[in-house]
Amino acid sequence: MNQTSTAETTYLYLVRHGATKANEQVPYILQGCGIDLPLSSIGREQATAVGQFMSGLELNSIYSSPHKRAVETAEAVAERHGVDVSSIEHLSECDVGEWEGMDWDSIRRAHPDHYHNFMENPAETAYLGGESYGDVLNRVQPAIDSLLRRHTGESIAVIAHNIVNRVYLAGLMGIALRKAKGIRQSNTGVNLIRYRDGETELITLNAVFHLEERLR
């Protein structure tokens, strides 16, 4: 998966952060942009693993969401490249509104109608009191596209989140935004994106070669 950029090509490694306690509990809860947890012990192991996996890459810059879980993961990658992590507010995870801290079964019981509408079309139906997938895409796509253009001829990494990654990847995969919930993004899964001649292409989706089974 290691790619060397030419003068006309940008490679972007889009990575989901390592796990937090909210990701690991059963059932897991939605942490959105308000619950700002650090990485769990497993999440730190995942971050170390992806840092080692990406240590052989020539990364010119590393960016992350401002949330602790993303910054910690980005720092595990950055320390092997001698570059600083730059935080970008527009890469924050989706605002899940009133559903923050809840699991999906509790949400279904508490808000059955809104839950049904959201599951049918999260592109247009927002999390109750929060953002829709369309809202997230409207801030994420310009931010990532700007990085691709700014770093022409370089390789960069962006450490972000489940929904952030899904909504951006859906367009590259030709998947309707309302179906983006089905795009799998494992903790520290790596997506390779290539930008060349004005065209952006997904090369690799959710690579987890660096993770042992217990870390997935």
C-alpha positions in Angstrom: 0.0 0.0 0.0 3.0 2.3 0.1 2.8 4.8 -2.7 5.3 7.4 -3.8 3.8 10.6 -5.1 4.8 12.2 -8.4 4.8 15.9 -9.1 1.2 15.7 -10.2 -0.2 13.2 -7.7 -1.3 13.4 -4.1 -1.8 10.3 -1.9 -3.9 10.7 1.2 -4.1 8.0 3.9 -7.5 8.5 5.5 -7.5 6.7 8.9 -10.2 6.1 11.6 -9.0 6.7 15.1 -8.3 3.9 17.6 -10.9 2.6 19.9 -12.3 4.3 23.1 -14.3 2.7 25.9 -17.4 3.9 24.2 -16.5 1.9 21.1 -15.7 -1.2 23.1 -18.7 -1.5 25.5 -21.6 -3.8 24.6 -23.8 -2.4 23.3 -21.6 0.5 22.2 -22.8 4.0 22.7 -22.7 7.0 20.3 -20.0 9.5 21.3 -20.3 11.9 18.4 -18.5 15.2 18.9 -19.5 15.9 22.5 -18.1 12.9 24.4 -14.4 13.5 24.0 -12.9 10.3 25.3 -9.2 9.4 25.0 -8.1 6.1 23.5 -8.6 3.0 25.6 -5.7 0.6 26.3 -6.8 -1.4 23.2 -7.1 1.8 21.2 -3.5 2.8 22.2 -2.3 -0.6 21.0 -4.2 0.0 17.7 -2.6 3.4 17.3 0.8 2.0 17.9 0.1 -0.7 15.4 -1.0 1.7 12.7 1.9 4.0 13.5 4.3 1.1 12.9 2.4 0.0 9.7 2.7 3.6 8.3 6.3 4.1 9.4 7.7 3.2 6.0 5.6 5.7 4.2 6.9 9.1 3.1 4.4 11.4 4.9 4.8 15.1 4.4 2.0 16.2 6.7 -0.4 14.7 9.2 -3.8 16.2 10.0 -6.5 15.1 12.5 -9.9 16.0 13.9 -9.6 18.0 17.2 -11.1 15.1 19.3 -8.7 13.4 21.7 -9.2 9.9 20.2 -8.1 11.3 16.7 -5.3 13.4 18.0 -3.7 10.5 20.0 -3.9 8.3 17.0 -2.4 10.9 14.8 0.4 11.5 17.2 1.3 7.7 17.2 1.7 8.1 13.4 3.5 11.4 13.5 6.2 10.5 16.0 7.6 8.1 13.4 7.8 10.8 10.8 9.1 13.8 12.8 6.2 16.0 11.8 3.6 17.9 13.9 -0.1 17.1 13.9 -2.3 19.9 12.6 -5.9 19.9 13.8 -8.8 20.7 11.5 -12.2 21.6 13.1 -14.2 20.6 10.1 -13.0 17.0 10.5 -14.8 16.7 13.8 -17.1 13.7 14.2 -20.8 14.1 13.5 -23.0 15.9 16.0 -25.4 13.1 17.1 -27.5 15.5 19.2 -29.8 14.0 21.8 -28.6 10.5 21.0 -25.1 11.1 22.3 -24.3 8.5 25.0 -27.1 6.2 23.9 -27.0 2.8 22.2 -29.1 2.1 19.2 -31.6 -0.2 20.9 -32.3 2.5 23.5 -32.7 5.1 20.7 -35.1 2.9 18.8 -37.3 2.5 21.9 -37.2 6.1 23.0 -37.6 7.7 19.5 -39.1 5.1 17.2 -40.4 7.4 14.4 -37.2 9.5 14.2 -35.1 6.4 14.5 -37.0 4.8 11.5 -36.6 7.9 9.4 -32.9 8.2 10.2 -32.2 4.6 9.3 -34.1 5.0 6.1 -32.2 8.1 5.0 -29.4 9.5 7.2 -28.3 11.7 4.3 -31.3 13.9 4.9 -32.6 13.0 8.3 -30.4 14.3 11.1 -29.5 12.6 14.3 -32.2 14.0 16.7 -31.0 17.5 17.4 -27.8 17.0 15.5 -26.4 16.7 12.0 -27.4 14.5 9.0 -24.8 12.7 6.9 -25.4 15.5 4.3 -24.5 18.1 6.9 -21.3 16.3 7.7 -20.4 15.9 4.0 -20.9 19.6 3.4 -18.1 20.5 5.8 -15.9 17.5 5.4 -15.6 17.3 1.6 -14.3 20.8 1.1 -11.8 20.4 3.9 -10.4 17.1 2.5 -10.5 18.3 -1.1 -8.6 21.4 -0.1 -5.8 19.3 1.5 -5.5 17.2 -1.7 -5.0 20.3 -3.8 -2.7 21.9 -1.3 -0.4 18.9 -1.1 -0.1 18.1 -4.8 3.0 15.9 -5.3 3.0 14.8 -1.6 1.7 12.1 0.6 -0.4 13.0 3.7 -2.4 11.3 6.4 -5.7 12.4 7.9 -7.0 10.8 11.1 -10.7 11.2 11.4 -13.9 9.3 12.4 -16.4 6.7 11.4 -19.1 9.0 9.9 -16.6 11.6 8.6 -14.8 8.8 6.6 -18.0 7.1 5.5 -19.6 10.2 4.0 -16.4 11.2 2.1 -15.7 7.6 0.9 -19.3 7.1 -0.3 -18.9 9.6 -3.2 -15.6 8.0 -4.3 -17.2 4.6 -4.3 -20.3 5.7 -6.2 -22.6 4.8 -3.2 -25.6 7.0 -2.5 -25.1 9.0 0.7 -28.2 7.4 2.3 -26.4 4.1 2.0 -23.1 5.3 3.5 -23.9 3.7 6.9 -22.9 0.3 5.4 -19.3 1.4 4.6 -17.2 -0.4 7.2 -14.5 1.7 9.0 -12.6 -0.3 11.6 -10.7 1.5 14.4 -7.4 2.5 12.7 -8.6 1.1 9.4 -6.6 2.8 6.5 -8.1 4.1 3.3 -5.7 5.1 0.5 -7.0 7.9 -1.8 -5.2 9.2 -4.9 -5.7 12.7 -6.4 -4.4 13.2 -9.9 -5.3 15.4 -12.9 -8.3 16.8 -10.9 -9.7 13.3 -10.3 -9.9 11.7 -6.8 -9.9 7.9 -6.6 -10.2 5.4 -3.8 -7.4 2.8 -4.1 -7.7 0.8 -0.9 -10.6 0.6 1.5 -10.3 -0.1 5.3 -7.0 -1.9 5.3 -6.4 -3.6 8.7 -3.3 -5.7 7.9 -1.6 -4.1 10.9 -4.1 -5.4 13.4 -4.1 -8.7 15.2 -7.6 -10.3 15.7 -7.8 -9.2 19.3 -7.3 -5.5 18.3 -10.1 -5.4 15.7 
